[in-house]
Amino acid sequence: MRAYLQLMRPANIITAMADIMAGFAASGILSHSLPGSIDTFSNSGRYTSLLLLLISTIGLYGGGVVFNDVFDARLDAVERPERPIPSGRATLSGAIALGASLLLAGIIAAFLVSVTSGYIAITIALLALIYNKFGKHHFLLGPVNMGACRGGNLLLGISVMPAMVAELWFISLIPIVYISAITTISRGEVHGGDKSALNLAFILYGIVILSIAGLSLMNAFQWSKLIQIVPFLLLFAWLIFPPLLRAWQDLKPKHIGKAVKAGIIALIVMDAAIAVSFVAWWYGLIILLLLPLSRFLARQFAVT
């Protein structure tokens, strides 16, 4: 059982749940009562939708990373023989069945919220499989492909209000840029890093922070929102930049791995900051409650 849980990257799944919560806030559902897919979004309807979308992302993310190990089984046998499949602790057929079941459950849960949610879930599943099979091997396509999975996950949260997806699609660019940075860094996990790639990561991280700050000024220049976001952005920067700087100074795989791990866990703080720009600081704190859980699971199961 532990081997199959390891395939699912539990700590990473928690960060995917933060994406949904951020998108849920951005949709405006917490401050408006509009016609929806389940009912007119009474409190029970809202949180039923949120629960279904959280179940959906657990399935989609878990299934996606399981298939990452399925497609990498032969390579892992050489580079990472301790991984569940090459070590024999999990079978290839068992991993395929688990991954397919998770993806299917994620898609079904999304359709129970809305047709739009279901189509987004299908798109995320396809993007994950494309990345696992083809995208990761391309210098430019790989990071963008992986980032699109995360961007789609944020849109999945927004899709609780289907009409808002078309209006707020551009927000998905933030996780696309951020995950592109992490994916670029991660290429040095086995053989060591490359300074040009890490320089690019510094730039992309900076773009993400400025973009989130810009969200707070999007609606009638709400400076109060910017002030509320600043502590979240400072925490975000504190989590991602020191490990990246250490990796830049020493390109050894262990430092690259720590920079990647820090970047993944910090997704929760990034999502909290995005949510604050649409709701308020208290909602960001609720999302931050996922951070200690994710960090705990990261000590129990591999993040990368």
TITORVO-566383 format. One record per residue (C-alpha): x, y, z; residue in three letters. Coordinates in steps of 0.05 Angstrom, whole numbers, plus 5000, padded with zeros to 4 digits. Example, Ala and Ser with C-alpha at 12.3 -4.5 7.8 and 13.67 -1.06 7.14 Angstrom:
2
@c1->5246; c2->4910; c3->5156; type->ALA
@c1->5273; c2->4979; c3->5143; type->SER
//
This chain:
304
@c1->5000; c2->5000; c3->5000; type->MET
@c1->5056; c2->5048; c3->5017; type->ARG
@c1->5089; c2->5036; c3->4949; type->ALA
@c1->5025; c2->5055; c3->4912; type->TYR
@c1->5016; c2->5116; c3->4956; type->LEU
@c1->5087; c2->5136; c3->4939; type->GLN
@c1->5069; c2->5133; c3->4866; type->LEU
@c1->5013; c2->5183; c3->4879; type->MET
@c1->5059; c2->5235; c3->4911; type->ARG
@c1->5012; c2->5252; c3->4970; type->PRO
@c1->5048; c2->5317; c3->4988; type->ALA
@c1->5039; c2->5341; c3->4916; type->ASN
@c1->4965; c2->5324; c3->4916; type->ILE
@c1->4955; c2->5372; c3->4974; type->ILE
@c1->4985; c2->5428; c3->4931; type->THR
@c1->4935; c2->5410; c3->4876; type->ALA
@c1->4878; c2->5418; c3->4926; type->MET
@c1->4904; c2->5488; c3->4940; type->ALA
@c1->4897; c2->5504; c3->4865; type->ASP
@c1->4823; c2->5485; c3->4869; type->ILE
@c1->4812; c2->5528; c3->4931; type->MET
@c1->4845; c2->5588; c3->4897; type->ALA
@c1->4803; c2->5579; c3->4834; type->GLY
@c1->4741; c2->5571; c3->4877; type->PHE
@c1->4755; c2->5639; c3->4908; type->ALA
@c1->4771; c2->5672; c3->4842; type->ALA
@c1->4704; c2->5648; c3->4812; type->SER
@c1->4667; c2->5697; c3->4857; type->GLY
@c1->4622; c2->5642; c3->4885; type->ILE
@c1->4638; c2->5662; c3->4957; type->LEU
@c1->4610; c2->5731; c3->4947; type->SER
@c1->4555; c2->5720; c3->4896; type->HIS
@c1->4494; c2->5675; c3->4892; type->SER
@c1->4486; c2->5658; c3->4818; type->LEU
@c1->4453; c2->5601; c3->4781; type->PRO
@c1->4499; c2->5540; c3->4779; type->GLY
@c1->4503; c2->5468; c3->4761; type->SER
@c1->4480; c2->5438; c3->4827; type->ILE
@c1->4431; c2->5489; c3->4853; type->ASP
@c1->4429; c2->5564; c3->4863; type->THR
@c1->4490; c2->5557; c3->4906; type->PHE
@c1->4465; c2->5557; c3->4976; type->SER
@c1->4520; c2->5545; c3->5025; type->ASN
@c1->4510; c2->5470; c3->5020; type->SER
@c1->4512; c2->5473; c3->4943; type->GLY
@c1->4576; c2->5514; c3->4943; type->ARG
@c1->4613; c2->5467; c3->4989; type->TYR
@c1->4586; c2->5405; c3->4955; type->THR
@c1->4616; c2->5433; c3->4890; type->SER
@c1->4682; c2->5448; c3->4925; type->LEU
@c1->4685; c2->5378; c3->4954; type->LEU
@c1->4672; c2->5346; c3->4886; type->LEU
@c1->4727; c2->5389; c3->4854; type->LEU
@c1->4776; c2->5370; c3->4909; type->LEU
@c1->4760; c2->5297; c3->4896; type->ILE
@c1->4769; c2->5310; c3->4822; type->SER
@c1->4838; c2->5340; c3->4830; type->THR
@c1->4860; c2->5284; c3->4876; type->ILE
@c1->4843; c2->5235; c3->4821; type->GLY
@c1->4872; c2->5276; c3->4764; type->LEU
@c1->4937; c2->5293; c3->4799; type->TYR
@c1->4946; c2->5225; c3->4831; type->GLY
@c1->4931; c2->5189; c3->4766; type->GLY
@c1->4977; c2->5235; c3->4727; type->GLY
@c1->5038; c2->5224; c3->4770; type->VAL
@c1->5025; c2->5149; c3->4774; type->VAL
@c1->5029; c2->5146; c3->4698; type->PHE
@c1->5093; c2->5187; c3->4703; type->ASN
@c1->5125; c2->5127; c3->4737; type->ASP
@c1->5091; c2->5079; c3->4690; type->VAL
@c1->5122; c2->5112; c3->4628; type->PHE
@c1->5189; c2->5120; c3->4664; type->ASP
@c1->5194; c2->5049; c3->4690; type->ALA
@c1->5252; c2->5029; c3->4645; type->ARG
@c1->5291; c2->5093; c3->4657; type->LEU
@c1->5279; c2->5090; c3->4732; type->ASP
@c1->5307; c2->5020; c3->4733; type->ALA
@c1->5374; c2->5052; c3->4714; type->VAL
@c1->5371; c2->5121; c3->4747; type->GLU
@c1->5324; c2->5110; c3->4806; type->ARG
@c1->5321; c2->5035; c3->4821; type->PRO
@c1->5292; c2->5051; c3->4890; type->GLU
@c1->5227; c2->5076; c3->4859; type->ARG
@c1->5165; c2->5031; c3->4872; type->PRO
@c1->5160; c2->4999; c3->4803; type->ILE
@c1->5233; c2->4982; c3->4788; type->PRO
@c1->5244; c2->4959; c3->4860; type->SER
@c1->5186; c2->4910; c3->4852; type->GLY
@c1->5146; c2->4939; c3->4910; type->ARG
@c1->5092; c2->4958; c3->4860; type->ALA
@c1->5075; c2->4921; c3->4796; type->THR
@c1->5070; c2->4956; c3->4728; type->LEU
@c1->5000; c2->4928; c3->4717; type->SER
@c1->4978; c2->4950; c3->4786; type->GLY
@c1->5005; c2->5020; c3->4774; type->ALA
@c1->4968; c2->5025; c3->4707; type->ILE
@c1->4903; c2->5002; c3->4740; type->ALA
@c1->4912; c2->5052; c3->4796; type->LEU
@c1->4928; c2->5110; c3->4749; type->GLY
@c1->4870; c2->5096; c3->4703; type->ALA
@c1->4821; c2->5090; c3->4761; type->SER
@c1->4844; c2->5155; c3->4791; type->LEU
@c1->4838; c2->5193; c3->4725; type->LEU
@c1->4769; c2->5165; c3->4712; type->LEU
@c1->4746; c2->5183; c3->4783; type->ALA
@c1->4773; c2->5253; c3->4774; type->GLY
@c1->4735; c2->5263; c3->4709; type->ILE
@c1->4670; c2->5235; c3->4737; type->ILE
@c1->4673; c2->5279; c3->4799; type->ALA
@c1->4684; c2->5341; c3->4755; type->ALA
@c1->4624; c2->5325; c3->4711; type->PHE
@c1->4581; c2->5322; c3->4773; type->LEU
@c1->4597; c2->5396; c3->4783; type->VAL
@c1->4586; c2->5420; c3->4712; type->SER
@c1->4598; c2->5400; c3->4640; type->VAL
@c1->4651; c2->5454; c3->4636; type->THR
@c1->4686; c2->5424; c3->4696; type->SER
@c1->4683; c2->5355; c3->4663; type->GLY
@c1->4714; c2->5380; c3->4598; type->TYR
@c1->4770; c2->5415; c3->4636; type->ILE
@c1->4783; c2->5351; c3->4675; type->ALA
@c1->4788; c2->5311; c3->4610; type->ILE
@c1->4837; c2->5363; c3->4583; type->THR
@c1->4880; c2->5359; c3->4646; type->ILE
@c1->4882; c2->5283; c3->4642; type->ALA
@c1->4903; c2->5285; c3->4568; type->LEU
@c1->4956; c2->5338; c3->4582; type->LEU
@c1->4984; c2->5296; c3->4638; type->ALA
@c1->4989; c2->5234; c3->4594; type->LEU
@c1->5020; c2->5274; c3->4537; type->ILE
@c1->5072; c2->5303; c3->4585; type->TYR
@c1->5088; c2->5234; c3->4614; type->ASN
@c1->5097; c2->5202; c3->4545; type->LYS
@c1->5124; c2->5258; c3->4502; type->PHE
@c1->5127; c2->5328; c3->4534; type->GLY
@c1->5180; c2->5315; c3->4587; type->LYS
@c1->5231; c2->5299; c3->4533; type->HIS
@c1->5225; c2->5367; c3->4499; type->HIS
@c1->5264; c2->5427; c3->4524; type->PHE
@c1->5209; c2->5478; c3->4511; type->LEU
@c1->5146; c2->5436; c3->4504; type->LEU
@c1->5158; c2->5399; c3->4570; type->GLY
@c1->5155; c2->5457; c3->4619; type->PRO
@c1->5097; c2->5489; c3->4583; type->VAL
@c1->5060; c2->5423; c3->4580; type->ASN
@c1->5069; c2->5410; c3->4654; type->MET
@c1->5050; c2->5482; c3->4670; type->GLY
@c1->4987; c2->5475; c3->4629; type->ALA
@c1->4965; c2->5418; c3->4674; type->CYS
@c1->4970; c2->5464; c3->4734; type->ARG
@c1->4937; c2->5522; c3->4698; type->GLY
@c1->4880; c2->5475; c3->4680; type->GLY
@c1->4875; c2->5455; c3->4752; type->ASN
@c1->4865; c2->5528; c3->4773; type->LEU
@c1->4812; c2->5535; c3->4719; type->LEU
@c1->4779; c2->5472; c3->4746; type->LEU
@c1->4768; c2->5509; c3->4812; type->GLY
@c1->4741; c2->5570; c3->4775; type->ILE
@c1->4694; c2->5525; c3->4735; type->SER
@c1->4648; c2->5520; c3->4794; type->VAL
@c1->4620; c2->5582; c3->4760; type->MET
@c1->4626; c2->5560; c3->4687; type->PRO
@c1->4617; c2->5630; c3->4658; type->ALA
@c1->4677; c2->5656; c3->4697; type->MET
@c1->4725; c2->5609; c3->4661; type->VAL
@c1->4724; c2->5651; c3->4598; type->ALA
@c1->4730; c2->5715; c3->4638; type->GLU
@c1->4788; c2->5693; c3->4682; type->LEU
@c1->4826; c2->5646; c3->4636; type->TRP
@c1->4888; c2->5690; c3->4639; type->PHE
@c1->4899; c2->5672; c3->4713; type->ILE
@c1->4919; c2->5603; c3->4690; type->SER
@c1->4982; c2->5634; c3->4660; type->LEU
@c1->5010; c2->5645; c3->4730; type->ILE
@c1->5017; c2->5571; c3->4748; type->PRO
@c1->5038; c2->5556; c3->4677; type->ILE
@c1->5097; c2->5603; c3->4685; type->VAL
@c1->5113; c2->5578; c3->4755; type->TYR
@c1->5111; c2->5505; c3->4738; type->ILE
@c1->5152; c2->5518; c3->4676; type->SER
@c1->5205; c2->5546; c3->4722; type->ALA
@c1->5203; c2->5485; c3->4768; type->ILE
@c1->5204; c2->5436; c3->4709; type->THR
@c1->5265; c2->5473; c3->4681; type->THR
@c1->5301; c2->5466; c3->4747; type->ILE
@c1->5282; c2->5393; c3->4755; type->SER
@c1->5322; c2->5371; c3->4694; type->ARG
@c1->5384; c2->5374; c3->4736; type->GLY
@c1->5359; c2->5327; c3->4791; type->GLU
@c1->5397; c2->5267; c3->4765; type->VAL
@c1->5460; c2->5293; c3->4732; type->HIS
@c1->5467; c2->5363; c3->4762; type->GLY
@c1->5440; c2->5432; c3->4746; type->GLY
@c1->5454; c2->5482; c3->4691; type->ASP
@c1->5464; c2->5556; c3->4710; type->LYS
@c1->5428; c2->5582; c3->4649; type->SER
@c1->5366; c2->5542; c3->4668; type->ALA
@c1->5370; c2->5567; c3->4739; type->LEU
@c1->5378; c2->5638; c3->4715; type->ASN
@c1->5314; c2->5629; c3->4675; type->LEU
@c1->5279; c2->5602; c3->4737; type->ALA
@c1->5298; c2->5665; c3->4777; type->PHE
@c1->5266; c2->5707; c3->4723; type->ILE
@c1->5203; c2->5665; c3->4719; type->LEU
@c1->5195; c2->5666; c3->4794; type->TYR
@c1->5199; c2->5741; c3->4793; type->GLY
@c1->5146; c2->5746; c3->4738; type->ILE
@c1->5099; c2->5703; c3->4780; type->VAL
@c1->5107; c2->5747; c3->4842; type->ILE
@c1->5095; c2->5810; c3->4802; type->LEU
@c1->5035; c2->5779; c3->4768; type->SER
@c1->5002; c2->5760; c3->4833; type->ILE
@c1->5014; c2->5829; c3->4861; type->ALA
@c1->4982; c2->5856; c3->4797; type->GLY
@c1->4918; c2->5816; c3->4810; type->LEU
@c1->4906; c2->5856; c3->4873; type->SER
@c1->4903; c2->5920; c3->4830; type->LEU
@c1->4860; c2->5890; c3->4776; type->MET
@c1->4794; c2->5914; c3->4805; type->ASN
@c1->4793; c2->5989; c3->4813; type->ALA
@c1->4864; c2->5991; c3->4841; type->PHE
@c1->4848; c2->5960; c3->4908; type->GLN
@c1->4911; c2->5979; c3->4947; type->TRP
@c1->4882; c2->5946; c3->5009; type->SER
@c1->4885; c2->5879; c3->4972; type->LYS
@c1->4958; c2->5891; c3->4955; type->LEU
@c1->4974; c2->5904; c3->5028; type->ILE
@c1->4939; c2->5839; c3->5048; type->GLN
@c1->4978; c2->5800; c3->4996; type->ILE
@c1->5047; c2->5825; c3->5015; type->VAL
@c1->5057; c2->5777; c3->5075; type->PRO
@c1->5037; c2->5718; c3->5031; type->PHE
@c1->5085; c2->5739; c3->4976; type->LEU
@c1->5142; c2->5749; c3->5026; type->LEU
@c1->5130; c2->5679; c3->5052; type->LEU
@c1->5127; c2->5653; c3->4981; type->PHE
@c1->5194; c2->5686; c3->4964; type->ALA
@c1->5226; c2->5661; c3->5028; type->TRP
@c1->5207; c2->5589; c3->5010; type->LEU
@c1->5229; c2->5589; c3->4937; type->ILE
@c1->5290; c2->5635; c3->4929; type->PHE
@c1->5339; c2->5610; c3->4983; type->PRO
@c1->5338; c2->5537; c3->4957; type->PRO
@c1->5344; c2->5561; c3->4886; type->LEU
@c1->5403; c2->5605; c3->4904; type->LEU
@c1->5438; c2->5547; c3->4938; type->ARG
@c1->5427; c2->5505; c3->4876; type->ALA
@c1->5455; c2->5561; c3->4833; type->TRP
@c1->5517; c2->5564; c3->4876; type->GLN
@c1->5527; c2->5489; c3->4878; type->ASP
@c1->5497; c2->5452; c3->4818; type->LEU
@c1->5498; c2->5383; c3->4852; type->LYS
@c1->5435; c2->5340; c3->4843; type->PRO
@c1->5418; c2->5342; c3->4918; type->LYS
@c1->5412; c2->5418; c3->4917; type->HIS
@c1->5372; c2->5417; c3->4852; type->ILE
@c1->5324; c2->5366; c3->4884; type->GLY
@c1->5315; c2->5411; c3->4945; type->LYS
@c1->5300; c2->5471; c3->4901; type->ALA
@c1->5248; c2->5430; c3->4863; type->VAL
@c1->5216; c2->5404; c3->4927; type->LYS
@c1->5213; c2->5475; c3->4956; type->ALA
@c1->5181; c2->5501; c3->4892; type->GLY
@c1->5127; c2->5447; c3->4893; type->ILE
@c1->5109; c2->5456; c3->4966; type->ILE
@c1->5108; c2->5532; c3->4958; type->ALA
@c1->5051; c2->5524; c3->4908; type->LEU
@c1->5005; c2->5526; c3->4968; type->ILE
@c1->5029; c2->5595; c3->4987; type->VAL
@c1->5024; c2->5619; c3->4915; type->MET
@c1->4952; c2->5595; c3->4913; type->ASP
@c1->4938; c2->5629; c3->4979; type->ALA
@c1->4963; c2->5695; c3->4952; type->ALA
@c1->4921; c2->5688; c3->4889; type->ILE
@c1->4860; c2->5674; c3->4931; type->ALA
@c1->4872; c2->5735; c3->4975; type->VAL
@c1->4871; c2->5779; c3->4914; type->SER
@c1->4799; c2->5758; c3->4902; type->PHE
@c1->4771; c2->5747; c3->4972; type->VAL
@c1->4809; c2->5767; c3->5034; type->ALA
@c1->4867; c2->5750; c3->5079; type->TRP
@c1->4827; c2->5701; c3->5121; type->TRP
@c1->4814; c2->5655; c3->5061; type->TYR
@c1->4888; c2->5655; c3->5046; type->GLY
@c1->4902; c2->5632; c3->5116; type->LEU
@c1->4853; c2->5574; c3->5107; type->ILE
@c1->4893; c2->5552; c3->5045; type->ILE
@c1->4958; c2->5560; c3->5084; type->LEU
@c1->4932; c2->5507; c3->5133; type->LEU
@c1->4948; c2->5457; c3->5078; type->LEU
@c1->5022; c2->5476; c3->5081; type->LEU
@c1->5042; c2->5438; c3->5145; type->PRO
@c1->5004; c2->5377; c3->5121; type->LEU
@c1->5040; c2->5378; c3->5054; type->SER
@c1->5107; c2->5388; c3->5088; type->ARG
@c1->5093; c2->5330; c3->5135; type->PHE
@c1->5075; c2->5284; c3->5077; type->LEU
@c1->5136; c2->5307; c3->5039; type->ALA
@c1->5178; c2->5278; c3->5095; type->ARG
@c1->5142; c2->5211; c3->5089; type->GLN
@c1->5138; c2->5205; c3->5013; type->PHE
@c1->5181; c2->5229; c3->4955; type->ALA
@c1->5158; c2->5294; c3->4923; type->VAL
@c1->5196; c2->5284; c3->4857; type->THR
//
